Every structure is written in C-alpha cells, then in structure tokens.
C-alpha cells in the first residue's frame, strides 16, 4: 500500500479530535462536525499532536507545553517548535 495520508487512518483522526476537544477547540457539536468533514485541513494541528504525543511519551514537559502553545497561537508548526527548542 502506498503511503496513506494521516487523515486516512481513523485512529489519527480520532486521536487528534480527542486532543483538540480536550484543549477546548470544539465549542459546539458543529465545530466537531466541521473537523470530521474535512480533517485534511488540520494537518498543522496533526503535526503538533504528534509532537505532543512524543513529548508525553518522553515525559518532556517543556516540549509538551511548547506544542500546546503552538496550537493556541494558530501559526506555528511542529517543525518550528523543534527549531525553537533546538531539537
């Protein structure tokens, strides 16, 4: 099988949705529905979620906080967070 896009794997979509929901990104059911209608529009957030998961597994609080801060600022990608932290 060719490399699938992240949003073609249900566990990725559901995991990201759960993380976004925990972070308060879905204020209404309609917000969640919009996410599931077009998950590919959330690729930046998916990268940050993966970074957060990596940091969580390594118990790296600084990286975990940086991923959440980047999510909240709306512009910073996971690669930018790594560069800022020298990783």
Beta strands, then each sheet from edge to edge (+ up, - down):
end
